[in-house]
Amino acid sequence: MALVTHNHPKLTLEGARAVLAAAQRRAGEIRVAMNIAVVDEGGHLLAFERMDGAKPSSIAISIVKAQAAALRRAPTGPAMAGDQVNLALALGLAVAAPGHQTPIRGGVPLVVDGQVIGAIGVSAGNEDQDSDVSRHGAAAIDKV
């Protein structure tokens, strides 16, 4: 039985800034001012940017999306039953674990060697825009 793990990749501040910069570039390309949060694997904030003109009401949402994606080790979004949204479960999870679960898309885990090292959360556009920008930010880790 192993008592200690070795070679566990960690997201650095420099890595978080690269993720944030890639997301910010994409937000600029689609011309939507965004709030962008990057957290470590435990959901702790490493980097945040509120682009000029981004809605202040979306600040907390971007952080929750990042935290939820990191802690659940999966992209944010509604709970599904097959190919249908399970609204009761999606809302129940968000109420049961506030700050750790959201049915709103736009949070994406950052994965290296099959391990979640953090996540990005984006908010201020519609869900498709938020998801697009978060995926572009997460892709910066693939270039490592």
C-alpha positions as CSV (number, residue, x, y, z in Angstrom):
1,M,0.0,0.0,0.0
2,A,1.4,3.4,-1.0
3,L,1.5,6.0,1.8
4,V,2.6,8.9,-0.4
5,T,2.0,9.8,-4.0
6,H,4.8,11.2,-6.1
7,N,4.9,13.2,-9.3
8,H,1.6,15.0,-8.8
9,P,1.4,17.9,-11.3
10,K,0.4,21.3,-9.9
11,L,-0.9,24.4,-11.6
12,T,1.4,27.3,-11.0
13,L,0.5,31.0,-11.0
14,E,2.3,31.3,-14.3
15,G,0.1,28.4,-15.7
16,A,-3.0,30.1,-14.3
17,R,-2.0,33.3,-16.0
18,A,-1.5,31.5,-19.3
19,V,-5.0,30.0,-19.0
20,L,-6.5,33.3,-18.2
21,A,-4.7,35.0,-21.1
22,A,-5.9,32.4,-23.6
23,A,-9.5,32.8,-22.4
24,Q,-9.2,36.6,-22.5
25,R,-7.9,36.5,-26.1
26,R,-10.9,34.3,-27.1
27,A,-13.3,36.6,-25.3
28,G,-11.8,39.5,-27.3
29,E,-12.2,37.6,-30.6
30,I,-15.9,37.0,-30.0
31,R,-16.3,40.6,-28.6
32,V,-17.8,39.6,-25.2
33,A,-16.3,41.1,-22.0
34,M,-16.0,38.3,-19.5
35,N,-15.2,37.5,-15.9
36,I,-12.6,34.7,-15.9
37,A,-11.5,32.8,-12.8
38,V,-8.8,30.1,-12.6
39,V,-8.5,27.9,-9.5
40,D,-6.2,25.1,-8.3
41,E,-7.3,21.5,-7.9
42,G,-8.9,22.3,-4.5
43,G,-10.9,25.2,-5.9
44,H,-8.8,27.9,-4.5
45,L,-8.5,31.1,-6.6
46,L,-5.2,31.6,-8.3
47,A,-6.0,34.2,-11.0
48,F,-9.0,36.4,-11.8
49,E,-9.8,39.0,-14.5
50,R,-12.8,41.2,-15.0
51,M,-12.5,42.5,-18.5
52,D,-13.5,46.1,-19.1
53,G,-17.3,46.1,-19.5
54,A,-17.9,42.7,-18.0
55,K,-21.0,42.5,-15.8
56,P,-20.1,42.8,-12.1
57,S,-23.0,40.4,-11.3
58,S,-21.1,37.6,-13.1
59,I,-17.9,37.8,-10.9
60,A,-19.1,35.3,-8.3
61,I,-20.6,33.1,-10.9
62,S,-17.3,32.7,-12.8
63,I,-15.6,31.7,-9.5
64,V,-18.3,29.2,-8.6
65,K,-18.0,27.7,-12.1
66,A,-14.3,27.3,-11.7
67,Q,-14.6,25.8,-8.2
68,A,-17.3,23.4,-9.2
69,A,-15.4,22.1,-12.2
70,A,-12.2,21.6,-10.1
71,L,-14.0,19.9,-7.2
72,R,-16.3,17.7,-9.3
73,R,-13.5,17.0,-11.8
74,A,-15.9,17.6,-14.6
75,P,-17.3,20.5,-16.7
76,T,-20.2,22.4,-15.1
77,G,-23.7,22.0,-16.4
78,P,-27.0,20.5,-15.5
79,A,-27.4,17.0,-14.2
80,M,-28.6,14.7,-17.0
81,A,-30.9,11.7,-17.1
82,G,-29.9,10.1,-20.4
83,D,-30.1,12.9,-23.0
84,Q,-32.6,15.0,-20.9
85,V,-31.9,17.6,-18.2
86,N,-32.9,16.3,-14.8
87,L,-34.0,19.7,-13.5
88,A,-34.8,18.5,-10.0
89,L,-31.4,16.9,-9.5
90,A,-29.6,19.8,-11.1
91,L,-31.2,22.4,-8.8
92,G,-31.0,20.0,-5.8
93,L,-27.3,19.6,-6.1
94,A,-26.7,23.3,-6.5
95,V,-28.8,23.9,-3.3
96,A,-27.1,21.1,-1.4
97,A,-23.6,22.1,-2.3
98,P,-23.6,25.9,-2.9
99,G,-20.3,27.0,-4.3
100,H,-19.4,23.5,-5.3
101,Q,-22.0,22.7,-7.9
102,T,-23.8,24.7,-10.6
103,P,-26.1,23.7,-13.4
104,I,-24.7,26.6,-15.5
105,R,-22.2,25.7,-18.2
106,G,-18.9,27.6,-18.4
107,G,-16.6,25.8,-16.0
108,V,-13.9,23.4,-17.3
109,P,-11.4,21.3,-15.4
110,L,-7.7,21.7,-16.3
111,V,-6.2,18.2,-16.9
112,V,-2.6,17.1,-17.1
113,D,-1.6,13.4,-17.4
114,G,-5.2,12.4,-16.5
115,Q,-5.1,14.4,-13.3
116,V,-7.2,17.5,-12.6
117,I,-4.8,20.3,-11.6
118,G,-7.4,23.1,-11.5
119,A,-10.2,24.7,-13.5
120,I,-11.4,27.7,-15.3
121,G,-14.8,29.4,-14.9
122,V,-16.1,32.0,-17.3
123,S,-19.2,34.2,-17.0
124,A,-20.9,37.2,-18.6
125,G,-21.9,35.9,-22.0
126,N,-24.5,33.3,-22.8
127,E,-23.7,29.7,-21.8
128,D,-22.4,28.8,-25.3
129,Q,-20.0,31.8,-25.2
130,D,-18.9,31.1,-21.6
131,S,-18.2,27.4,-22.5
132,D,-16.3,28.4,-25.7
133,V,-14.1,30.9,-23.8
134,S,-13.4,28.4,-21.0
135,R,-12.5,25.7,-23.4
136,H,-10.0,28.0,-25.2
137,G,-8.5,28.9,-21.8
138,A,-8.2,25.3,-20.8
139,A,-6.5,24.5,-24.1
140,A,-3.5,26.6,-23.0
141,I,-2.6,23.8,-20.6
142,D,-2.4,21.3,-23.5
143,K,0.5,23.3,-24.9
144,V,2.7,22.6,-21.8
